[in-house]
């Protein structure tokens, strides 16, 4: 049930509550209940409603005490009002018969009612909602729309529907248990399930399928067989997934996700061959990365496949009409280009949504769309990818072409001498080192050196030291020169994604605790690219960091993604804006609950 299906007079109120579906409304839960049902027996340490006769009273400056008789419970008990007001003596007169509500607890051997208040009506339960609307308005909406049959129609089981309805239309036993112990484990599981189920339903409604501009039946087998190495099973499976997609009359939208150094480039080139003789385009985030991909394409693709590189300084008169595969940066967005039936984006998280959609829409033919592949070396957790797969198809490349040999070590000031000795040894063996600083310029807000403060030491004590950072206009040229001639690179996280450095053995990350684990993993992935023994030093002023310790124990990007999620929580996946922060109230990325919710959504979603 969508917002448009609610009665017109209620839609504005529902929208003000952030409600866009019936399940959204059902998940606005009461924070408490005003329960005036008479308790047939005491609920200790909870609010109770009981009928009492006042046997005696006694007042001191700080306490008003009563002796009460409860006929239903068959016992006497004490009544205690702290900080009494004059009206308490008028209300609680000796001999009065009253219905009162208060917390019942034991005081030594006797039972007492603490802070009793007189109630006018009994045997009602009123849910208390904390929203921008008046409680009565919310109750009216709940009674009008929330029912077991309607919730079952939304895809919930009878038990799940009954559990949700009970929150809004509680029994006396439920409200007493809730006031005493809160949610049960079973109720919490239902809330988690309903929240992620509702979320997946919304995502699935956003998955729009378009007809493809062409079915692509190119043959990649000769290319794969010509490679001087064997592809991994995961690379082969990703290629098979893409081959199936490209032959469809529905335009694919697939994410190929792999760990750092998993061999995505070969999957990209195989995709070009599966598209050939139709044209392909690839957008990379930097000139260095685009140039590297271009060199790899020239090296491995057959000669009859025409390839061109398009960068910001590529002459405007350059024609791309007869080119089979164009590799470029965001400069692609500003050129007249031929039609492409396969559009690819590498390191897609480095581009804004507008840039990615622009390069895709650029190749549209009327209502038809090109096949669209996104590649990323930043793994996301299994549960998040499962949820996002309601919007996009996924292929995973977890297997690496060679074993990574990287030692990760957490260090501080006391370890600096040993660090220098290590760097000197590596440099003497013609291996390279990167030192990543948190800032370019000095800042009182950050308790670490900046590039400006630290570079002098490295330049004084080492030869062939290069320096660059994000806003450096010459950073790509400097990175290229460092690759060929450098010993030490002083930089910021600009090196997180980009240039391949076969001789890089060591990376030092200053203020490592300031970075997310995914970023740390990307930085660490710069070393040991070709099986070279690698070292990652996490420099921190903290005496202890559980997060960094856990990170240092694994090289698996998917495990690290799970750790990152645990420490930072997932971002907003419907709008795609937030990168961290908690989106769900109840659901906590439990994979089993997400799987069941996804299965049920897919059962209800007709193929399009």
GUFI-525749 format. One record per residue (C-alpha): residue in one letter; x, y, z. Coordinates in Angstrom, 3 decimals, always signed. Each point is the difference from the previous one (the first is absolute). Last residue first. Layout:
// GUFI-525749
R, code, X, Y, Z
R, a, X, Y, Z
...
END
This chain:
// GUFI-525749
R, code, X, Y, Z
R, x, +9.816, -7.132, -16.015
R, x, -0.236, -3.100, +2.229
R, x, -2.782, +0.224, +2.628
R, x, +1.160, +0.991, +3.491
R, x, -1.786, -1.930, +2.772
R, x, +2.353, -2.988, +0.050
R, x, +2.966, +2.388, -0.320
R, x, -1.162, +1.899, +3.102
R, x, -0.281, -3.254, +1.961
R, x, +3.494, -1.162, -0.948
R, x, +1.438, +3.432, +0.824
R, x, -1.618, -0.023, +3.457
R, x, +1.301, -3.528, +0.695
R, x, +3.509, +0.941, -1.104
R, x, -0.033, +3.249, +2.013
R, x, -0.991, -1.889, +3.170
R, x, +2.804, -2.533, -0.504
R, x, +2.581, +2.724, -0.758
R, x, -0.571, +2.053, +3.128
R, x, +0.828, +3.572, -1.043
R, x, -1.262, +1.604, +3.228
R, x, -3.713, +0.468, -0.669
R, x, -1.851, +1.885, +2.746
R, x, +0.308, +3.741, -0.598
R, x, +1.616, -0.165, -3.421
R, x, +2.004, +2.764, -1.669
R, x, +3.020, +0.158, +2.274
R, x, +2.825, +2.243, -1.137
R, x, +2.439, -0.369, -2.853
R, x, +0.342, +0.906, -3.652
R, x, -3.254, +1.929, -0.264
R, x, -1.352, +0.829, -3.446
R, x, -1.226, -3.111, -1.780
R, x, -3.619, +1.096, +0.396
R, x, -1.204, -3.540, +0.593
R, x, +3.273, -1.350, +1.390
R, x, +0.465, +2.444, +2.867
R, x, +3.284, -0.910, +1.642
R, x, +1.105, -3.131, +1.812
R, x, +1.368, -0.114, +3.555
R, x, +3.356, +1.517, +1.079
R, x, +1.625, -2.612, +2.241
R, x, -1.949, -3.082, -1.085
R, x, -0.078, +1.137, -3.625
R, x, +3.757, +0.473, -0.004
R, x, +0.470, -3.482, +1.464
R, x, -2.232, -1.521, -2.692
R, x, +1.928, +1.925, -2.676
R, x, +3.214, -1.314, +1.547
R, x, -1.240, -3.563, -0.438
R, x, -0.773, +0.800, -3.642
R, x, +3.408, +1.581, -0.529
R, x, +1.803, -3.089, +1.279
R, x, +3.479, +1.014, +1.210
R, x, -0.734, -0.875, +3.628
R, x, +1.573, +0.432, +3.462
R, x, +0.991, +3.668, -0.380
R, x, -3.641, +1.074, -0.292
R, x, -0.868, -1.624, +3.338
R, x, +2.829, +1.892, +1.704
R, x, -0.993, +3.237, -1.715
R, x, -3.569, -0.262, +1.361
R, x, +1.152, -1.083, +3.474
R, x, +2.118, +3.132, +0.259
R, x, +2.455, +0.343, +2.912
R, x, +2.489, +2.624, +1.223
R, x, -1.272, +2.405, -2.648
R, x, +2.649, +2.222, -1.611
R, x, -0.269, -2.006, -3.226
R, x, +2.215, -1.135, -2.881
R, x, -1.407, -2.953, -1.945
R, x, +2.971, -1.583, -1.780
R, x, -0.725, -2.141, -3.073
R, x, +2.736, -2.296, -1.332
R, x, +0.147, -1.973, -3.247
R, x, +1.877, -2.999, -1.384
R, x, -0.347, +0.277, -3.800
R, x, -2.813, -2.185, -1.404
R, x, -0.743, +2.316, -2.885
R, x, -2.023, +2.740, +1.712
R, x, +1.763, -0.472, +3.342
R, x, -0.691, +3.613, +1.025
R, x, -2.792, +2.340, -1.179
R, x, -2.535, -2.260, +1.724
R, x, +0.971, +1.484, +3.360
R, x, -1.522, +3.280, -1.154
R, x, -3.211, -1.709, -1.115
R, x, -0.166, -1.916, +3.287
R, x, +0.467, +3.194, +2.011
R, x, -2.802, +1.610, -2.019
R, x, -2.330, -2.932, +0.708
R, x, +0.987, +0.106, +3.688
R, x, -1.111, +3.617, +0.301
R, x, +2.714, +2.537, +0.745
R, x, +0.788, +2.019, +3.147
R, x, +1.458, -3.058, +1.776
R, x, +2.845, -0.044, -2.534
R, x, +1.430, +3.310, +1.200
R, x, +3.014, -0.421, -2.283
R, x, -0.251, -2.856, -2.518
R, x, +3.394, -1.488, -0.926
R, x, +0.090, -2.045, -3.211
R, x, +2.779, -2.413, -0.922
R, x, +0.905, -2.308, -2.899
R, x, -0.705, +2.112, -3.084
R, x, +2.018, -1.412, -2.910
R, x, -3.003, -0.956, -2.179
R, x, -1.671, +3.409, +0.481
R, x, -3.402, +0.057, -1.712
R, x, -1.442, +3.508, -0.022
R, x, -3.494, +0.612, +1.173
R, x, -2.079, -0.405, +3.111
R, x, +1.026, +0.907, +3.545
R, x, +2.952, +2.059, -1.312
R, x, -1.945, +3.258, +0.494
R, x, -0.119, -1.047, +3.678
R, x, +2.643, +2.653, +0.710
R, x, +3.568, -0.080, -1.284
R, x, +3.729, -0.258, +0.650
R, x, +1.480, -2.428, -2.535
R, x, +3.336, -1.659, +0.745
R, x, +2.493, -1.664, -2.371
R, x, -0.940, +1.543, -3.320
R, x, +1.173, -0.471, -3.589
R, x, -2.622, -1.758, -2.185
R, x, -3.017, -0.185, +2.298
R, x, +0.927, +3.367, +1.517
R, x, -0.106, +1.555, -3.473
R, x, -3.495, -1.398, -0.613
R, x, -1.221, +1.156, +3.413
R, x, +1.467, +3.476, -0.657
R, x, -1.749, +0.191, -3.392
R, x, -3.291, -0.984, +1.636
R, x, +0.453, +2.469, +2.855
R, x, +0.779, +3.007, -2.198
R, x, -3.096, +2.016, +0.911
R, x, +0.603, -0.725, +3.705
R, x, -3.433, +0.211, +1.623
R, x, +0.031, -3.641, +1.160
R, x, +3.596, -0.304, +1.174
R, x, +3.564, -0.321, -1.300
R, x, +3.607, -0.286, +1.204
R, x, +2.951, -1.926, -1.471
R, x, +3.184, -1.098, +1.792
R, x, +2.846, -1.166, -2.258
R, x, +2.664, -0.064, +2.731
R, x, -0.609, -0.478, +3.709
R, x, +0.931, +1.724, +3.278
R, x, -0.573, +3.688, -0.805
R, x, -3.000, -0.530, -2.307
R, x, -1.602, -2.290, +2.573
R, x, +0.429, +2.455, +2.871
R, x, -1.097, +2.979, -2.079
R, x, -3.244, -1.764, -1.056
R, x, -1.390, -0.223, +3.520
R, x, -1.298, +3.475, +0.813
R, x, -1.403, +0.831, -3.456
R, x, -1.408, -3.543, -0.358
R, x, -1.819, +0.417, +3.315
R, x, +1.150, -1.227, +3.397
R, x, -2.548, -1.558, +2.319
R, x, -2.228, +1.225, +2.823
R, x, -2.654, +1.407, -2.314
R, x, -2.077, +3.024, +1.046
R, x, +3.062, +2.250, +0.278
R, x, +0.498, -0.400, -3.756
R, x, +3.206, +0.041, -2.043
R, x, -0.401, -0.288, -3.769
R, x, -0.376, -2.983, -2.353
R, x, -2.003, -2.147, +2.397
R, x, -0.378, -3.642, +1.104
R, x, +3.494, -1.068, -1.189
R, x, +0.683, -3.088, -2.129
R, x, +3.645, -1.119, -0.191
R, x, +0.646, -2.101, -3.119
R, x, +3.032, -2.281, -0.448
R, x, +1.859, -1.436, -2.988
R, x, +2.360, -2.934, -0.540
R, x, +3.461, +0.362, -1.538
R, x, +1.584, -2.324, +2.600
R, x, +1.554, +3.000, +1.796
R, x, -3.509, +1.524, +0.152
R, x, -1.272, -3.058, +1.896
R, x, +2.868, +0.097, +2.535
R, x, -0.376, +3.748, +0.588
R, x, -3.751, -0.444, +0.478
R, x, +0.522, -2.778, +2.596
R, x, +2.617, +2.021, +1.907
R, x, -2.337, +2.990, +0.028
R, x, -2.850, -2.111, +1.413
R, x, +2.298, -1.439, +2.699
R, x, +0.871, +3.559, +1.139
R, x, -3.668, +1.061, -0.063
R, x, -1.241, -2.827, +2.244
R, x, -0.240, +2.067, +3.201
R, x, -2.059, +2.640, -1.821
R, x, -2.765, -2.495, -0.815
R, x, -0.502, -3.172, -2.039
R, x, -2.775, -2.389, -1.084
R, x, +1.390, -2.638, -2.377
R, x, -1.424, -1.583, -3.160
R, x, +2.163, -2.598, -1.747
R, x, -0.936, -0.420, -3.670
R, x, +0.514, -3.137, -2.088
R, x, -2.865, -0.079, -2.498
R, x, -0.438, -3.393, -1.634
R, x, -0.297, +0.134, -3.759
R, x, -2.861, +0.300, -2.511
R, x, -2.319, +0.974, +2.909
R, x, -3.343, -1.737, +0.664
R, x, -2.757, +2.292, +1.221
R, x, -1.409, +1.150, -3.331
R, x, -3.690, +0.636, +0.663
R, x, -2.767, +0.545, -2.542
R, x, -3.024, +2.110, +0.912
R, x, -3.300, +0.964, -1.624
R, x, -1.556, +3.400, +0.829
R, x, -2.975, +1.460, +1.857
R, x, -1.184, -2.926, +2.129
R, x, +3.674, -0.959, +0.003
R, x, +0.420, +2.878, +2.450
R, x, -1.351, -2.135, +2.838
R, x, +2.234, -2.960, -0.823
R, x, +2.941, +2.351, -0.445
R, x, -0.666, +1.454, +3.445
R, x, -0.246, -3.451, +1.573
R, x, +3.180, -1.251, -1.653
R, x, +2.000, +3.049, +1.077
R, x, +1.341, +2.437, -2.604
R, x, +3.213, -0.527, -1.907
R, x, +1.919, +3.035, -1.254
R, x, +1.769, -1.144, -3.160
R, x, -2.930, +1.140, -2.132
R, x, -1.197, -0.580, -3.540
R, x, -3.296, +1.214, -1.451
R, x, -1.484, -1.551, -3.137
R, x, -2.795, +1.567, -2.082
R, x, -1.619, -1.560, -3.073
R, x, -1.209, +2.821, -2.190
R, x, -3.525, +1.384, +0.427
R, x, -3.077, +0.120, -2.251
R, x, -2.739, +2.629, +0.289
R, x, +1.488, +2.228, -2.756
R, x, +3.488, -1.352, -0.498
R, x, +1.954, +0.536, +3.193
R, x, +3.800, +0.314, -0.128
R, x, +0.242, +3.338, +1.797
R, x, -2.423, -1.336, +2.619
R, x, +2.710, -2.284, +1.376
R, x, +2.762, +2.611, +0.030
R, x, -2.413, +2.437, +1.626
R, x, -1.236, -2.507, +2.598
R, x, +3.532, -0.589, +1.251
R, x, +0.882, +3.705, +0.063
R, x, -3.252, +0.901, +1.780
R, x, +0.504, -2.685, +2.645
R, x, +3.412, +1.442, +0.833
R, x, +3.086, -1.929, -0.990
R, x, +2.604, -1.618, +2.264
R, x, -2.476, -2.735, +1.010
R, x, +0.088, -1.272, -3.609
R, x, +3.583, -1.212, +0.243
R, x, -0.325, -0.839, -3.697
R, x, -3.089, +0.984, -1.996
R, x, -1.142, -2.032, -2.999
R, x, -2.409, +0.754, -2.859
R, x, -0.786, -2.685, -2.572
R, x, -2.185, +0.780, -3.029
R, x, +1.881, +3.214, -0.767
R, x, -1.134, +2.653, -2.489
R, x, +2.718, +2.230, -1.418
R, x, +1.523, +2.845, +2.011
R, x, -0.268, +3.778, -0.004
R, x, +2.062, +0.981, +2.985
R, x, -0.702, +1.545, +3.414
R, x, -1.017, -3.011, +2.054
R, x, +2.951, -2.043, -1.204
R, x, +2.283, +2.523, +1.761
R, x, -1.192, -1.778, +3.186
R, x, +2.932, -2.330, -0.675
R, x, +0.494, -2.143, -3.068
R, x, +0.209, -3.388, -1.662
R, x, -1.682, -0.411, -3.395
R, x, -0.408, -3.495, -1.493
R, x, -1.007, -0.793, -3.582
R, x, +1.253, +3.231, -1.596
R, x, -1.098, +1.021, -3.519
R, x, -2.059, +2.992, +1.133
R, x, +2.463, +1.195, +2.647
R, x, +1.315, +3.085, -1.793
R, x, +2.657, +2.312, +1.488
R, x, -0.746, +3.610, -0.985
R, x, -0.447, +1.014, +3.646
R, x, +3.603, -0.982, +0.760
R, x, +0.366, -2.286, +3.082
R, x, +1.041, +2.220, +2.940
R, x, -2.896, -1.036, +2.253
R, x, +0.550, -3.652, -0.811
R, x, -1.409, -2.393, -2.606
R, x, +2.000, -3.176, -0.643
R, x, -0.697, -1.997, -3.151
R, x, -0.349, -3.694, -0.822
R, x, -0.637, -1.767, -3.325
R, x, -0.567, -3.750, +0.395
R, x, +1.718, -1.668, -2.991
R, x, +3.254, -0.209, +1.984
R, x, -1.359, -2.432, +2.577
R, x, -0.348, +1.331, +3.590
R, x, +2.819, -0.768, +2.465
R, x, +2.681, +2.706, -0.210
R, x, -2.091, +2.780, -1.508
R, x, -2.687, -0.574, +2.663
R, x, +2.600, -0.023, +2.785
R, x, +1.469, +3.280, -1.260
R, x, -3.484, +1.559, -0.174
R, x, -0.790, -1.214, +3.499
R, x, +3.171, +1.661, +1.264
R, x, -0.851, +3.234, -1.823
R, x, -3.511, +0.065, +1.483
R, x, +1.450, -0.599, +3.486
R, x, +2.548, +2.791, -0.361
R, x, -2.527, +2.408, -1.542
R, x, -2.322, -0.555, +2.936
R, x, -3.567, -1.226, +0.726
R, x, -0.317, -2.527, -2.855
R, x, -2.788, -0.029, -2.631
R, x, -0.162, -2.996, -2.341
R, x, -1.667, -0.046, -3.417
R, x, -1.024, -2.908, -2.231
R, x, -0.976, -0.239, -3.681
R, x, -1.734, -2.942, -1.662
R, x, +2.301, -2.405, -1.870
R, x, +0.682, -0.933, +2.803
R, x, -2.151, -0.045, +3.177
R, x, +1.362, -3.322, +1.303
R, x, +3.516, +1.212, -0.895
R, x, -0.472, +3.208, +1.997
R, x, -1.338, -2.073, +2.916
R, x, +3.179, -2.126, -0.082
R, x, +1.990, +3.247, +0.295
R, x, -1.945, +1.079, +3.083
R, x, +0.308, -3.475, +1.559
R, x, +3.761, +0.136, -0.594
R, x, +0.135, +3.405, +1.706
R, x, -1.882, -1.316, +3.044
R, x, +2.993, -2.127, +0.988
R, x, -0.429, -0.455, +3.768
R, x, +2.660, +2.580, +0.907
R, x, -2.112, +1.793, +2.635
R, x, -3.094, -2.115, +0.718
R, x, -2.719, -0.417, -2.522
R, x, -3.400, +1.346, -0.907
R, x, -1.554, -0.238, -3.410
R, x, -3.202, +2.048, +0.165
R, x, -2.631, -0.755, -2.623
R, x, -2.668, +2.053, -1.758
R, x, -1.029, -2.011, -3.035
R, x, -2.124, +1.393, -2.805
R, x, -2.817, -2.481, -0.722
R, x, +0.165, -1.605, -3.483
R, x, +2.465, -2.437, +1.505
R, x, +3.282, -1.205, -1.540
R, x, +1.964, +2.484, +2.107
R, x, -1.335, -1.367, +3.291
R, x, +0.960, -3.636, -0.687
R, x, +3.510, +1.050, -1.006
R, x, +0.244, +2.181, +3.131
R, x, -0.752, -2.904, +2.338
R, x, +2.451, -2.264, -1.899
R, x, +2.721, +2.664, +0.265
R, x, -0.631, +0.250, +3.754
R, x, +0.250, -3.802, +0.268
R, x, +3.336, -0.077, -1.842
R, x, +1.397, +2.773, +2.231
R, x, -1.190, -1.913, +3.073
R, x, +1.563, -3.251, -1.211
R, x, +3.331, +1.759, -0.528
R, x, +1.269, +0.817, -3.475
R, x, +2.986, -1.933, -1.286
R, x, +3.138, +1.853, -1.040
R, x, +1.713, +1.043, -3.241
R, x, -3.402, +1.003, -1.451
R, x, -0.765, -1.316, -3.492
R, x, -2.640, -2.468, +1.241
R, x, -2.029, +2.837, +1.555
R, x, +0.101, +2.016, -3.259
R, x, -0.962, -3.021, -2.100
R, x, -2.918, -0.711, +2.361
R, x, -1.457, +3.524, +0.050
R, x, -2.594, -0.515, -2.735
R, x, -2.376, +2.882, -0.755
R, x, -3.769, -0.603, +0.289
R, x, -1.292, +3.420, +1.058
R, x, -3.736, +0.627, -0.097
R, x, -0.508, +3.638, -0.889
R, x, -1.378, +3.314, +1.306
R, x, -1.308, -1.851, +3.035
R, x, -3.632, +0.228, +1.127
R, x, -0.291, +1.709, +3.373
R, x, -0.595, -1.525, +3.425
R, x, -0.792, +2.213, +2.973
R, x, +0.993, -1.145, +3.464
R, x, -1.644, +2.666, +2.168
R, x, -2.905, -2.246, +1.049
R, x, +2.543, -2.544, +1.197
R, x, +1.545, +2.622, +2.283
R, x, -3.323, +0.817, +1.657
R, x, -0.775, -3.675, +0.582
R, x, +3.531, -0.468, +1.349
R, x, -0.552, +2.709, +2.624
R, x, -3.352, -1.465, +1.097
R, x, +1.611, -3.430, +0.399
R, x, +2.910, +1.603, +1.893
R, x, -2.371, +1.626, +2.506
R, x, -2.387, -2.953, +0.213
R, x, +2.851, -2.411, +0.750
R, x, +1.575, +2.134, +2.696
R, x, -3.402, +0.586, +1.647
R, x, -0.798, -3.722, -0.111
R, x, +3.388, -0.842, +1.524
R, x, -0.594, +2.524, +2.767
R, x, -3.373, -1.575, +0.803
R, x, +1.601, -3.452, +0.312
R, x, +2.790, +1.347, +2.208
R, x, -2.624, +1.581, +2.298
R, x, -0.451, +3.751, +0.031
R, x, -0.099, +1.875, +3.328
R, x, +0.353, -1.892, +3.320
R, x, -2.489, +1.512, +2.482
R, x, -1.952, +2.577, -1.998
R, x, -0.117, -2.432, -2.925
R, x, -1.152, -2.908, +2.157
R, x, -2.802, +2.132, +1.463
R, x, -0.991, +1.280, -3.446
R, x, -0.090, -3.538, -1.446
R, x, -2.056, -1.424, +2.899
R, x, -2.550, +2.834, -0.321
R, x, -0.388, -0.587, -3.725
R, x, +1.504, +2.423, -2.490
R, x, -1.584, +1.550, -3.106
R, x, +2.952, +1.894, -1.484
R, x, +2.806, -2.337, +1.066
R, x, -2.327, -2.991, -0.391
R, x, -0.538, +0.895, -3.664
R, x, +3.714, -0.513, -0.654
R, x, +0.074, -3.433, +1.663
R, x, -3.187, -1.077, -1.785
R, x, +1.497, +0.950, -3.372
R, x, +3.202, -1.921, +0.712
R, x, -1.995, -3.074, +1.078
R, x, -2.287, +0.174, -3.021
R, x, +3.018, +0.241, -2.318
R, x, +0.811, +3.360, -1.556
R, x, -0.309, +0.688, -3.731
R, x, -1.894, +3.300, -0.105
R, x, -3.299, -1.934, -0.277
R, x, +0.893, -1.595, +3.348
R, x, +0.287, +3.526, +1.416
R, x, -3.477, +0.865, -1.291
R, x, -1.523, -3.162, +1.491
R, x, +1.625, +0.535, +3.404
R, x, -1.210, +3.590, +0.247
R, x, +1.617, +3.434, +0.035
R, x, -1.916, +2.526, -2.130
R, x, -2.824, +1.700, +1.921
R, x, +1.065, -0.930, +3.511
R, x, +3.548, +1.187, -0.662
R, x, -1.098, +3.254, -1.620
R, x, -2.336, +0.780, +2.913
R, x, +2.743, -0.788, +2.514
R, x, +2.344, +2.419, -1.798
R, x, -2.603, +2.772, +0.110
R, x, -0.680, -0.681, +3.697
R, x, +3.716, +0.200, +0.820
R, x, +0.267, +3.464, -1.567
R, x, +2.333, +0.083, -3.011
R, x, +3.736, +0.775, +0.018
R, x, +0.640, -3.453, +1.443
R, x, +0.560, -1.707, +3.361
R, x, -2.814, -2.534, +0.211
R, x, -1.724, -1.064, +3.257
R, x, -2.310, -3.012, -0.345
R, x, -3.180, +0.242, +2.137
R, x, -1.220, -3.124, +1.801
R, x, -3.411, +0.044, +1.735
R, x, -1.392, -2.027, +2.912
R, x, -0.550, +2.887, +2.435
R, x, -1.172, +3.605, +0.018
R, x, +0.598, +2.796, +2.540
R, x, +3.497, -0.849, +1.137
R, x, +1.489, +0.955, +3.379
R, x, +3.761, +0.158, +0.139
R, x, +2.346, -2.221, +1.971
R, x, +3.594, +1.210, +0.480
R, x, +1.377, -3.365, +1.155
R, x, -2.390, -2.856, +0.832
R, x, +1.433, -2.241, +2.724
R, x, +0.448, -3.681, +0.798
R, x, +1.428, -1.086, +3.364
R, x, +2.968, -2.206, +0.889
R, x, +2.737, +2.547, -0.713
R, x, -1.574, +2.614, -2.236
R, x, -1.385, -2.045, -2.891
R, x, -1.199, +1.717, -3.156
R, x, -3.172, +1.228, -1.676
R, x, +0.288, +3.085, -2.197
R, x, -3.174, +2.058, -0.042
R, x, -3.590, +0.200, -1.206
R, x, -2.969, +0.619, +2.277
R, x, -3.686, -0.863, -0.025
R, x, -1.473, +1.355, +3.220
R, x, -2.167, -0.896, +3.004
R, x, +0.461, +2.642, +2.731
R, x, -0.010, -0.938, +3.716
R, x, +2.937, +2.278, +0.917
R, x, +0.321, +2.766, -2.533
R, x, +2.400, -0.273, -2.985
R, x, -1.216, +2.879, -2.200
R, x, -0.078, +2.752, +2.629
R, x, +3.306, -1.072, +1.586
R, x, +1.622, -0.122, -3.486
R, x, -1.260, +3.525, -0.720
R, x, +2.514, +1.518, +2.440
R, x, +2.940, -1.238, -2.115
R, x, +2.156, -2.997, +0.782
R, x, +3.777, -0.136, -0.710
R, x, -0.108, -3.834, -0.026
R, x, -3.320, -1.829, -0.037
R, x, +0.035, -3.473, +1.542
R, x, -2.885, -2.500, +0.222
R, x, +0.490, -3.069, +2.171
R, x, -1.598, -3.388, -0.500
R, x, -2.776, -2.108, +1.475
R, x, -1.033, -3.248, -1.588
R, x, -2.723, -1.971, -1.777
R, x, +1.178, +0.891, -3.510
R, x, -3.527, +0.859, -1.117
R, x, -0.826, +1.561, +3.404
R, x, +2.920, +2.424, -0.084
R, x, +0.321, +1.701, +3.423
R, x, +2.250, +3.022, +0.358
R, x, +2.158, +1.540, +2.722
R, x, +1.086, +3.450, -1.043
R, x, +3.150, +2.126, +0.178
R, x, +0.626, +3.577, -1.136
R, x, +3.740, +0.707, -0.013
R, x, +2.317, +3.029, +0.199
R, x, -1.539, +2.292, +2.619
R, x, -1.604, -3.002, +1.801
R, x, -3.507, -1.273, -0.593
R, x, -1.853, -3.051, +1.294
R, x, -3.059, -1.737, -1.450
R, x, -2.248, -2.920, +0.989
R, x, -2.252, -2.715, -1.428
R, x, -0.351, +1.337, -3.547
R, x, -2.057, -2.456, -2.063
R, x, +1.590, -1.147, -3.232
R, x, -0.869, -0.916, -3.585
R, x, +3.108, -0.758, -2.033
R, x, +1.850, +1.148, -3.119
R, x, +3.622, -1.098, -0.117
R, x, +3.202, +1.584, -1.358
R, x, +2.906, -2.416, +0.160
R, x, +2.633, -1.070, +2.539
R, x, -2.221, -2.947, +1.069
R, x, -3.054, -0.728, -2.136
R, x, -2.558, -0.728, +2.739
R, x, -3.047, -2.196, -0.640
R, x, -3.382, +0.694, -1.634
R, x, +1.380, +3.254, -1.355
R, x, -2.746, +2.482, -0.815
R, x, +0.379, +1.225, -3.579
R, x, +1.029, +3.680, -0.157
R, x, +2.899, -0.356, -2.479
R, x, +1.589, +3.195, -1.265
R, x, +2.426, -1.556, -2.457
R, x, +3.577, +0.931, -0.947
R, x, +2.231, +1.052, -2.926
R, x, -2.694, -0.999, -2.498
R, x, +1.335, -1.283, -3.328
R, x, +0.236, +1.672, -3.390
R, x, +0.831, -3.262, -1.806
R, x, -3.627, -0.545, -1.069
R, x, +0.020, +3.326, -1.840
R, x, +3.114, -0.858, -1.995
R, x, -1.552, -3.420, -0.716
R, x, -3.056, +1.721, -1.498
R, x, +2.194, +1.975, -2.373
R, x, +1.500, +3.469, -0.526
R, x, -0.007, +1.185, +3.610
R, x, +2.446, +2.726, +0.996
R, x, -2.315, +1.159, +2.805
R, x, -0.810, +3.211, -1.884
R, x, -0.868, -2.181, -3.009
R, x, -2.569, -1.862, +2.089
R, x, -1.669, +3.238, +1.080
R, x, -0.094, +1.296, -3.580
R, x, -1.387, -3.312, -1.287
R, x, -2.847, -0.299, +2.505
R, x, -2.701, +2.084, -1.725
R, x, +0.738, -1.715, -3.328
R, x, -0.667, -3.527, +1.362
R, x, +3.105, -2.201, -0.331
R, x, +0.817, -1.523, -3.398
R, x, +2.306, +2.849, -1.083
R, x, +2.195, -0.683, +3.040
R, x, +0.629, -3.537, -1.232
R, x, -1.631, -3.214, +1.214
END
